[in-house]
Amino acid sequence: MVLDGGGETSSLLGDEDAPPVVEQNPSGRSPFLLTSDHFGRAIPRRLGDLGLPESELTRHIALDIGIAGVARALSERLDAHLIAQRYSRLVIDCNRPFTSPGSIPLISEATTIPGNEGLAREAVEARRREVFGPYHRRITEVIDQRLRDGIPTVLLSLHSFTPVYAGIKRPWHVGTLYQRDSRLPPLLLSALRAQGDLVVGDNEPYAVSNETDYTIPVHGEARSLMNTGIEIRQDLIGDQSGQGQWADRLGAIFTEIEATLRAQGLLPV
C-alpha cells in the first residue's frame, strides 16, 4: 500500500478498490471516441480521505461535477465508445503531464490537500502506475485497434467547469477547447453558437497546451486525430435532467457535425 504522508509498500489499489477504467458501449459504431478524465471521485481505501472533509470531496476540486451523467447519456445518443476514469483528480489528475504542479496537487483552488504533502517517490509512482497508467493505456489500445480495423476516430474529451473560480464568475455555458486541430473545433463552435441561447467560450474557460493538458496532446494531436475538448458549466448539469438535456443537445450537434465531416471528405461516407 501507499500511506498518506509518503509511506510505501508495493501497491496502491487493493482488492476492495475498483479498477480505474470505466467503459461504456465498447462496440459503438460512432466515429466519436469519448473520454472523461475527471469522471469520478473515488479515493483508494489506503489513502483514506486525503485529510479532507466530505464537503471538499464533493466539490469541483475533486471531480468534474455532472460530466459522468452527460458522458454516459451522450455515449448512448451517439452510439459511441466511452472511456472514463473513476478516481478523483486529487489522487492524480489524469489530464495533467507528470511535470505539471497539478498532477498530484498540493493545493486546489484555495484548498490544501494534506494527503498529498510529503509524498515519497514510491507513493507518487504508485499513483501514476495504478491510476493514470491503466486509463491512458486503455485509450491508446482502443485507438490502436480502431486504426488497425480502419474505423475512423474523432476524439471528444469531456469536462465540466465550476461557475465561480477564485471568486470570479464565469459567463460561459459551454466552451470548446483545442490547440492545433483546425478541423473539428470551428464546426463545434459554429454549431454551439447557432443554438442562440448559449454563451460559448472559444478556448474558454481554459485553453489546451502541452504543459497543462495530456489527453488531447497525447491521444489526439500526436495521433493526428481530429479532436476537441468540451467544457460544460456545472450548474447546468448538476442533476439528471440537466445532464440529459445537454446529452440531447450535444448528440444532435455531433450528429450534424458527423454528416458535415463526411460531406467534406474528412470521414468516409
MOBELKA-V335920 format. One record per residue. N is the residue number from 1. SS is DSSP state (H for helix, E for strand, C for the rest). OMEGA is omega in whole degrees, -180 to 180 (NA if undefined). Layout:
N/SS/OMEGA
N/SS/OMEGA
//
This chain:
1/C/172
2/E/-175
3/C/172
4/C/178
5/C/170
6/C/175
7/C/-173
8/E/158
9/C/-166
10/C/-173
11/C/179
12/C/-176
13/C/177
14/C/-179
15/C/-178
16/C/-178
17/C/177
18/C/175
19/C/-174
20/C/-172
21/E/173
22/E/177
23/E/175
24/E/173
25/C/-178
26/C/178
27/C/-179
28/C/-173
29/C/-179
30/C/172
31/C/-178
32/E/174
33/E/-176
34/E/173
35/E/179
36/E/-174
37/C/-175
38/C/-174
39/C/-173
40/C/-179
41/C/179
42/E/174
43/C/178
44/C/-177
45/H/-175
46/H/176
47/H/180
48/C/179
49/C/-178
50/C/179
51/C/-175
52/C/173
53/C/-180
54/H/-179
55/H/177
56/H/-175
57/H/175
58/C/-180
59/C/-179
60/C/180
61/C/-176
62/C/-177
63/C/173
64/C/-174
65/C/175
66/C/-173
67/H/179
68/H/180
69/H/177
70/H/-177
71/H/-180
72/H/-179
73/H/179
74/H/175
75/H/178
76/H/-177
77/H/-175
78/H/-170
79/C/-174
80/C/176
81/E/176
82/E/173
83/E/-175
84/E/-174
85/E/-169
86/C/-178
87/E/-176
88/C/175
89/C/175
90/C/175
91/C/170
92/C/-178
93/C/-176
94/C/171
95/C/177
96/C/171
97/C/-180
98/C/-179
99/C/-179
100/C/176
101/C/-180
102/C/-179
103/C/171
104/C/-167
105/C/171
106/C/177
107/E/177
108/E/-167
109/C/179
110/C/-175
111/E/174
112/E/-178
113/C/-175
114/H/-177
115/H/178
116/H/-178
117/C/172
118/C/-178
119/C/173
120/C/180
121/H/-179
122/H/178
123/H/177
124/H/-179
125/H/179
126/H/179
127/H/178
128/H/-174
129/H/-169
130/H/178
131/H/-178
132/H/-174
133/H/-178
134/H/-180
135/H/-177
136/H/173
137/H/-179
138/H/176
139/H/179
140/H/-180
141/H/-179
142/H/178
143/H/178
144/H/-178
145/H/178
146/H/180
147/H/177
148/H/-178
149/C/179
150/C/180
151/C/178
152/C/-174
153/C/177
154/E/-174
155/E/173
156/E/-180
157/E/-170
158/E/-179
159/E/170
160/E/-177
161/E/-179
162/C/-179
163/C/-180
164/E/179
165/E/-179
166/C/177
167/C/-178
168/E/179
169/E/178
170/C/-173
171/C/-172
172/C/171
173/C/-176
174/E/178
175/E/174
176/E/-176
177/E/-177
178/C/176
179/C/-174
180/C/-176
181/C/179
182/C/-177
183/C/-175
184/H/-175
185/H/178
186/H/178
187/H/-180
188/H/178
189/H/-180
190/H/-178
191/H/179
192/H/180
193/H/180
194/C/178
195/C/172
196/C/-177
197/C/-175
198/C/166
199/C/-170
200/E/178
201/E/174
202/E/-170
203/C/174
204/C/6
205/C/178
206/C/171
207/C/180
208/C/173
209/C/177
210/C/-177
211/C/-174
212/C/-175
213/C/180
214/C/-169
215/H/-179
216/H/179
217/H/-173
218/H/-174
219/H/179
220/H/-174
221/H/-179
222/C/178
223/C/-180
224/C/177
225/C/167
226/E/-174
227/E/169
228/E/168
229/E/178
230/E/177
231/E/178
232/E/-178
233/E/-167
234/H/179
235/H/178
236/H/-175
237/C/-177
238/C/178
239/C/-175
240/H/180
241/H/179
242/H/179
243/H/178
244/H/179
245/H/-180
246/H/175
247/H/177
248/H/-178
249/H/-179
250/H/177
251/H/179
252/H/-180
253/H/-176
254/H/172
255/H/177
256/H/180
257/H/178
258/H/179
259/H/179
260/H/179
261/H/178
262/H/179
263/H/179
264/C/-179
265/C/179
266/C/170
267/C/179
268/C/180
269/C/NA
//
